[in-house]
């Protein structure tokens, strides 16, 4: 974890407990995290869901939560812990009645990619890191329960989808058709599409797009590679499409994202 102050930011790793048991823990401070790798079932006061790479995890101070690993390798998360006084300041500025998160998880998508980008700017101490901290807290506090949907899918099909998620996380830069992914999951394309959306909150194509944009956003902050090279490396063959997609998620061009 980084600097003491109104927030701390860093990466956390969680390994499966002996015999794959469900573990109950308690948040010391409010926390906002993005899953980077691994999958697990998460349950807290405000809900429950299966977390995969890209899922946003939220927890309030003193709140109990449970994690149950879905694989044997554990999981890794980028996490920001907020001091309650800081959250109270942000909530007051937004006109909110309480400085508490209203949901437990948010599925992968544009929102989670933007949260990940803000966290990386925070972790790397970019010049706008203070703005990023306020924006992250404000955005997380304003998400309400209407944005979450319950998952109803068999355990067997859930495992099939999670195996495809692991496949996509390591090969997001490669082209892969819906028919190919459905074949790997041993499901029909139509049914696979429906189940994948239920488990992850988005379609396979949307999932891959966000995975590519997360990787590109990180590379722009941590390397000096040209924008076009990063676009090609992360799976974009059209630089104009890359620029438009990046701007739609992060609110600025790749060049502005890097130099700001």
C-alpha positions in Angstrom: 0.0 0.0 0.0 1.0 3.6 -0.7 1.1 6.9 1.2 -0.8 7.4 4.5 -3.5 10.0 4.3 -7.2 10.1 3.3 -6.7 7.0 1.1 -4.2 4.2 0.4 -3.8 2.3 -2.9 -2.1 -0.9 -3.9 -2.5 -4.5 -5.0 -3.8 -7.3 -2.8 -3.5 -11.0 -3.4 -5.8 -13.6 -1.8 -4.9 -17.3 -1.8 -7.4 -20.1 -1.3 -7.8 -21.2 2.3 -7.1 -24.9 3.2 -9.8 -27.2 1.8 -11.2 -24.4 -0.2 -13.3 -23.1 2.7 -15.4 -20.0 2.7 -13.6 -17.3 4.8 -15.4 -14.4 6.5 -13.5 -11.2 7.1 -14.3 -7.6 8.1 -13.4 -4.4 6.4 -11.3 -2.0 8.6 -11.9 0.8 6.2 -14.2 1.3 3.2 -12.6 -0.3 0.1 -13.0 -0.1 -3.6 -11.3 -2.8 -5.7 -11.1 -4.1 -9.3 -10.3 -7.8 -9.8 -7.2 -8.2 -11.9 -7.0 -12.0 -12.0 -8.8 -15.1 -10.6 -12.5 -15.6 -9.8 -14.4 -16.0 -6.6 -17.9 -15.8 -5.1 -18.2 -12.6 -3.1 -21.0 -11.9 -0.5 -21.3 -8.7 1.6 -24.1 -6.8 3.2 -25.2 -5.2 0.0 -25.4 -8.3 -2.2 -23.5 -11.2 -3.7 -22.0 -12.1 -7.1 -19.3 -14.2 -8.8 -16.3 -11.9 -9.3 -14.1 -12.2 -12.4 -11.4 -10.0 -13.8 -12.8 -6.6 -14.3 -15.5 -6.9 -11.6 -15.6 -3.9 -9.1 -15.8 -5.0 -5.4 -17.1 -2.5 -2.8 -17.1 -2.8 1.0 -17.9 -0.4 3.8 -15.9 0.1 7.0 -16.7 -2.5 9.7 -18.8 -4.5 7.2 -18.4 -8.3 7.1 -17.8 -10.1 3.8 -17.2 -13.6 2.5 -15.1 -14.9 -0.3 -15.2 -18.4 -1.8 -12.6 -19.1 -4.5 -13.7 -20.6 -7.8 -10.2 -21.9 -8.7 -7.1 -23.0 -6.9 -4.8 -20.1 -7.9 -6.3 -17.3 -5.8 -7.0 -13.8 -7.0 -5.4 -10.4 -7.4 -7.0 -7.0 -7.0 -6.2 -3.3 -7.4 -7.6 -1.8 -4.2 -8.2 1.7 -2.8 -9.0 2.0 1.0 -10.8 5.3 1.9 -10.7 6.9 5.3 -14.2 7.5 6.5 -13.6 11.2 7.0 -12.6 11.5 3.4 -15.7 9.6 2.2 -17.9 11.8 4.4 -16.4 14.9 2.8 -17.0 13.5 -0.7 -20.6 12.5 0.2 -21.4 15.9 1.6 -20.1 17.5 -1.5 -22.4 15.3 -3.6 -25.4 16.0 -1.4 -25.6 12.3 -0.3 -27.2 11.4 3.1 -24.7 8.7 3.9 -21.0 8.1 3.1 -21.6 4.4 2.4 -21.5 2.2 -0.8 -24.9 0.9 -1.8 -23.8 -2.1 -3.8 -21.4 -5.0 -3.2 -20.2 -5.5 -6.8 -20.4 -4.0 -10.3 -19.8 -6.3 -13.3 -17.0 -5.8 -15.8 -17.7 -3.0 -18.3 -17.0 0.6 -19.1 -17.6 1.6 -15.5 -15.1 -0.9 -14.1 -12.5 0.0 -16.8 -12.8 3.7 -15.9 -12.4 2.8 -12.2 -9.3 0.7 -13.0 -7.8 3.6 -14.9 -8.4 6.0 -12.0 -6.8 3.5 -9.6 -3.7 3.2 -11.8 -3.3 7.0 -11.9 -3.6 7.0 -8.2 -1.1 4.1 -7.7 1.5 5.7 -10.0 1.1 9.1 -8.4 0.3 10.9 -11.6 -0.1 14.6 -11.3 -3.9 14.4 -11.2 -3.9 11.6 -8.6 -5.8 13.8 -6.0 -8.5 14.5 -8.6 -8.7 10.8 -9.3 -9.2 9.9 -5.7 -12.2 12.3 -5.4 -13.7 11.1 -8.7 -13.3 7.4 -7.6 -15.0 8.0 -4.3 -17.7 10.1 -5.7 -18.5 7.6 -8.5 -18.6 4.6 -6.2 -20.8 6.4 -3.6 -23.4 7.4 -6.3 -23.9 3.9 -7.7 -27.2 2.5 -6.5 -28.7 -0.9 -6.2 -30.6 -0.6 -9.5 -27.3 -1.2 -11.3 -27.0 -4.8 -10.1 -28.8 -7.9 -11.2 -29.0 -11.3 -9.6 -27.3 -14.2 -11.3 -29.3 -17.4 -11.9 -27.2 -20.1 -13.7 -26.2 -23.6 -12.8 -22.9 -24.3 -11.1 -21.7 -26.4 -14.0 -22.4 -23.7 -16.6 -20.9 -21.1 -14.3 -17.7 -23.1 -14.2 -17.7 -23.3 -18.0 -18.1 -19.6 -18.4 -15.3 -19.0 -15.8 -13.0 -21.2 -17.8 -13.7 -19.0 -20.9 -13.0 -15.9 -18.8 -9.6 -17.3 -17.9 -9.0 -18.1 -21.5 -9.9 -14.5 -22.6 -7.8 -12.9 -19.9 -4.7 -14.5 -21.3 -5.6 -14.1 -25.0 -7.6 -10.9 -25.2 -5.3 -9.6 -27.8 -6.2 -12.5 -30.2 -9.2 -12.7 -32.5 -11.8 -15.3 -31.2 -15.3 -15.9 -32.6 -18.4 -16.6 -30.6 -18.6 -20.0 -32.2 -15.1 -20.9 -31.1 -15.7 -19.7 -27.5 -19.0 -21.6 -27.3 -17.2 -24.7 -28.6 -14.6 -24.4 -25.9 -17.4 -24.2 -23.3 -19.3 -27.1 -24.9 -22.4 -25.0 -25.3 -24.4 -23.8 -28.3 -23.5 -20.2 -29.4 -26.9 -18.9 -28.5 -27.0 -20.5 -25.0 -23.4 -19.7 -24.3 -24.0 -16.0 -25.1 -26.9 -15.9 -22.7 -25.1 -17.7 -19.9 -21.9 -15.6 -20.3 -23.9 -12.4 -20.1 -25.6 -13.6 -16.9 -22.3 -14.5 -15.2 -20.2 -11.6 -16.3 -22.7 -8.9 -16.9 -21.8 -8.4 -20.6 -21.3 -10.2 -23.9 -18.0 -11.9 -24.8 -17.2 -9.2 -27.3 -17.8 -6.5 -24.7 -15.7 -8.4 -22.2 -12.7 -8.6 -24.6 -13.0 -5.0 -25.6 -12.8 -3.8 -21.9 -9.9 -6.2 -21.2 -8.0 -4.7 -24.1 -8.7 -1.2 -23.0 -7.6 -1.9 -19.4 -4.3 -3.3 -20.7 -3.8 -0.3 -23.1 -4.6 2.2 -20.3 -2.0 0.6 -18.1 0.7 0.4 -20.9 0.2 4.1 -21.7 1.0 5.0 -18.1 3.9 2.5 -17.5 5.7 2.4 -20.9 7.0 4.8 -23.5 5.7 2.7 -26.5 4.0 4.6 -29.2 0.2 4.7 -29.1 -0.1 2.8 -32.3 2.2 0.1 -31.1 0.1 -0.3 -27.9 -3.1 -0.4 -29.9 -1.8 -3.3 -32.0 -0.3 -5.1 -29.0 -3.6 -5.1 -27.2 -5.6 -6.4 -30.2 -6.8 -3.2 -32.0 -6.1 -3.3 -35.8 -7.7 0.1 -36.5 -6.1 3.0 -34.6 -9.1 5.3 -35.2 -11.3 2.6 -33.6 -8.9 2.3 -30.7 -8.9 6.1 -30.1 -12.7 6.3 -30.2 -13.1 3.3 -27.9 -10.5 4.6 -25.5 -12.1 8.1 -25.3 -15.6 6.6 -24.8 -14.4 4.8 -21.6 -11.7 7.1 -20.2 -13.1 10.4 -21.3 -9.9 11.5 -23.1 -7.7 10.4 -25.9 -4.8 7.9 -25.4 -2.3 10.7 -25.8 -4.0 13.0 -23.3 -4.4 10.0 -20.9 -0.6 9.5 -20.9 0.6 13.0 -20.6 -1.9 14.6 -18.2 
